[in-house]
Amino acid sequence: MLGMTQTDLAKLAGISTTGLNNIERGIPDPKASTLRALKTALEEVGVAIPM
């Protein structure tokens, strides 16, 4: 929907593409700081995320 790849989002959030892929597959238990970075990155491109 946003026209972004995993690589684009990972770069914007400052994490690796592999890390993002693992999070999407539910493999690790990501740190709160990683989730905040993803939230911030998505908000920067216009995604509204409820609290």
C-alpha positions, 0 to 999 in steps of 0.5 A, spaced: 500 500 500 505 504 501 510 502 495 515 500 500 519 494 500 522 491 507 529 494 505 526 501 505 522 500 511 528 497 515 533 502 512 528 508 515 527 504 522 535 503 522 534 496 523 537 490 518 532 487 513 533 480 516 531 483 522 525 486 520 523 479 516 524 475 522 519 480 526 514 479 520 515 472 521 514 472 529 521 469 530 524 473 535 521 477 541 523 484 538 526 489 543 521 495 545 526 500 542 526 496 535 518 496 535 518 504 537 523 505 531 518 501 526 512 505 529 516 512 528 518 510 521 511 508 519 508 514 522 514 518 518 511 516 511 503 517 513 501 511 517 496 512 523 498 508 528 493 508 534 496 507 541 
